Amino acid sequence: MVAGSLAAAGCVSVADPAYVRQVQLTSASGQALGTVGLWQSAGAVSLRVAAAGLPRGVHGIHIHGVGRCDPPGFESAGGHWNPAARKHGLNNPAGHHAGDLPNLIVSANGVANQSMVLSGASLASLSDADGSALVIHAAPDDLVSDPSGNSGARIACAVIAPPL
């Protein structure tokens, strides 16, 4: 009875795609690498990357402005998600792109299992009409250089599309 009362009162289920999403991460060759979980929190989107088969080391990771991941280079994802037209880099004194994230750490066996927070974002803004994409780059992001922190080629991508 309590669950029915909560649903009737308009509470949102944690499985509601407007608040919780899981998207598939793929390589440039189309190989499934894992998933990215996204969920809405107060004034931010929390992300959890769970992937295997990535090159070991430190990699730039960003939200890009278009929800397309056409291989091999994922250029279809566009540039970094940057609605306020700021400079790149979490450490940039002039501010940073809305889609800038901390570097992703991949273990020696190619596994990444890392949480991060995209402050000031919402799942609704990431899942607008053209969506967005989470892109992993080949090299570390230096966290200051425009346009992408010298993070190199795009090696993995996940589409964040509007909910069905």
Buried (B, 14 or more C-beta within 10 A) or exposed (E): EEEEEEEEEEEEEEEEEBBBBEBEBBBBEEEEBBBBBBBBEEEBBBBBBBBBBBEEBBBBBBBBBBBBBEBEEBBBBBBBBBEEEBBBBBEBEEBBBBBBBBBBBBEEEBBBEBEBBBEEBBBEBBBBEEBBBBBBBBBBBBBBBBEBBBBBEBBBBBBBBBEE
